[in-house]
Amino acid sequence: MKKPLILAEGTKDKDMAEVEVGYIVCRSGGHLVRGNSHRGGKSNVSVPVRCPSGKPTAIVHNHPSNSPSLSRQDKITARTHNLVVCVQTKHGVKVRTKCYRPPSDSREK
């Protein structure tokens, strides 16, 4: 993914600051398609790993703590589903996106 994928339009800044919001990204016909947004709690969000058409490719979500590091659950999800996991953090008015590929081995890192 060359361009950062931004959280769903309509996601309020206050939501991004208070709770996790995320969505699945699917590859369909050579294009990346964003799935529905899901709103979670202060430290997690549940995003179904399924696409209406195409193949799940990535999960994009924010961390209200503004930590760009993957959580333990993020690592498990990336590894279990072989997905890229992107974490978005907000710094002032800028949103930064950092994406991680699943590790190639099965050990927790």
C-alpha positions in Angstrom: 0.0 0.0 0.0 1.7 3.1 -1.2 -0.8 5.8 0.0 -2.0 5.9 3.6 -5.6 4.8 3.9 -7.5 7.3 6.0 -10.2 6.4 8.5 -13.8 6.5 7.1 -15.2 9.8 6.1 -17.5 11.0 8.9 -15.3 9.7 11.6 -15.2 12.6 14.1 -11.9 13.8 15.5 -13.3 13.3 19.0 -14.1 9.6 18.1 -10.5 9.1 17.0 -9.2 10.6 20.2 -11.5 8.6 22.5 -12.1 5.2 21.0 -10.6 2.8 18.4 -12.2 2.9 14.9 -11.2 0.5 12.2 -12.0 -1.2 8.9 -11.0 -4.0 6.6 -9.3 -3.3 3.3 -10.0 -5.8 0.5 -8.3 -6.4 -2.9 -10.8 -6.9 -5.6 -10.1 -6.9 -9.3 -6.7 -5.3 -8.7 -8.1 -2.4 -6.6 -8.1 -1.8 -2.9 -11.6 -1.3 -1.5 -12.4 -0.1 2.0 -15.0 -2.0 4.0 -17.4 -0.7 6.6 -16.1 1.2 9.7 -16.4 -0.3 13.1 -16.3 1.6 16.4 -14.7 0.0 19.4 -13.7 0.9 22.9 -10.7 2.9 24.4 -8.3 0.0 23.8 -9.8 -2.3 21.1 -12.0 -2.5 18.1 -13.4 -5.7 16.5 -13.2 -5.6 12.7 -14.6 -8.7 10.8 -12.0 -10.2 8.5 -14.3 -10.7 5.5 -15.0 -9.0 2.3 -18.2 -8.8 0.2 -15.9 -9.6 -2.8 -12.2 -10.0 -3.1 -9.6 -11.0 -0.6 -8.9 -9.3 2.9 -5.6 -7.5 2.6 -5.3 -5.2 5.6 -6.9 -3.9 8.7 -6.6 -0.2 9.4 -7.4 1.2 12.9 -6.4 4.0 15.2 -4.8 4.0 18.6 -6.3 6.7 20.8 -3.1 6.5 23.0 -1.3 7.8 19.9 1.2 4.9 20.1 2.1 3.6 16.6 3.2 0.3 18.1 1.2 -2.9 17.4 -0.6 -4.3 20.4 -0.3 -8.0 21.2 -3.8 -8.5 19.7 -2.8 -6.6 16.5 0.2 -9.0 16.1 -2.0 -12.0 16.7 -4.6 -10.7 14.1 -1.9 -10.0 11.5 -0.3 -13.4 12.0 -3.6 -15.4 12.2 -5.1 -13.8 9.1 -1.9 -13.0 7.2 -2.9 -9.4 6.9 -1.1 -6.1 7.0 -2.2 -4.1 10.1 -2.1 -0.3 9.8 -2.2 1.9 12.9 -3.2 5.5 12.6 -2.3 8.1 15.2 -3.2 11.8 15.4 -0.6 14.4 16.1 -2.2 17.9 16.2 -4.2 18.1 13.0 -2.1 15.5 11.2 -3.0 11.8 11.0 0.0 9.5 10.6 -0.3 5.9 9.3 2.2 3.2 10.0 1.7 -0.3 8.4 3.1 -3.6 9.5 3.4 -6.8 7.6 2.9 -10.0 9.6 6.1 -11.7 10.7 7.2 -14.5 8.5 7.7 -16.9 11.4 5.2 -18.1 14.0 7.0 -16.9 17.1 5.7 -13.9 19.0 8.0 -10.9 18.6 
